[in-house]
Each structure stands twice: as C-alpha cells, then as structure tokens.
Amino acid sequence: MTDHYRPPAVPRPLRVLILGAAEPAWYQEAPDVQQEYVLPAMFSCFRRWSEEMGARCLGTFDDDLLMVGTPRTRQWSFYLLYEVPDLETITAMINLLRTPIGGIRLDRYFRAEALVGRGFFPVEAPPDTDGGTDKTTG
C-alpha cells in the first residue's frame, strides 16, 4: 500500500480565525459608554484591520441566539474569519485590541485569540481537482 499523505503547504494568504468573547467589564459598563465609546472603538478596530492591515473578512459568526452572558461551556461567543498576508499582520491585529482607540482599550471589554490554518480541502478544493488526494493508486 502506498502512503498518500502529502504534508500541507503553508498557504498565502493565511487564514486566521479570531475567537472572541466579552469580558465582565462589557456587561458592567454603562450602556451610554458602550454606545458612545466602546462600540465606536470596536468598529474602528475592525475597519483598521481591513483598511490598514490588508485583512479581508471572509465571514463572521456570533452564537448569541441561544446563549446570554459570558460564555461558560464554550470559551468564545463570536468568531471572525479573515485572510491575511502574513503572521505579522495577525500579531498587529491582536495588538490593536491592546492599543487605545479613542481612549478605549478593547482588551478591557473583550478577549481574543487567533488560530491560523487553511481552507478545509474537501469543501474548498477547486471543482477540477480531488482536493489533494491521489486517485491514481488504489
């Protein structure tokens, strides 16, 4: 039997999944502060990821339909999928959460972690390929 395993190549652009969740400070903050300061800083952060850092948002997912409050059974409650040029971009994206934007440090209100990977080949393989498996040998 022939071994068909081919190690994955590091793709360019990279895929990064940002896992995020609100911290207790978000829930404890006054609604007017959330609306006037925190949310505008968050919008600015995400806009800067795209416009200044070249991160391209592929999709988002917020699992708040069946959950309220700080996540307990899962560590994360929102997920952001981006394509980015390199690891330095991911580092800069995460660092922007620590950097004051309009006087607001988003890491006080939210936590985030980045996972780096690639598209899942059985789903994203071009239609004229077999997704990387060798069908010439049994």
RALINLIN-V686316 format. One record per pair of residues at least 24 apart in sequence whose ideal C-beta (glycine too) atoms are under 6 Angstrom apart, sorted by the first residue. I is the first residue (numbers start at 0). J is the second residue. D is the distance in whole Angstrom. If there is no record, write none. Layout:
BEGIN
i,j,d
I,J,D
I,J,D
END
This chain:
BEGIN
i,j,d
1,136,5
3,133,5
10,117,5
12,82,4
12,83,6
12,84,6
13,83,5
13,115,6
14,116,5
14,117,5
15,81,5
15,83,5
15,89,5
15,113,5
15,115,5
16,80,5
16,114,5
17,79,4
17,111,6
17,113,6
18,75,4
18,78,6
18,112,5
19,77,5
19,109,6
19,111,5
20,70,5
20,75,5
20,76,5
20,110,6
21,109,6
22,108,6
22,110,6
24,107,5
24,108,5
25,108,4
36,103,5
37,103,6
37,108,6
40,100,4
40,101,5
40,103,4
40,105,6
43,100,5
44,95,5
44,100,6
44,105,6
48,92,5
52,88,5
52,91,6
53,84,5
54,81,5
54,83,5
55,82,5
56,81,6
89,113,5
END
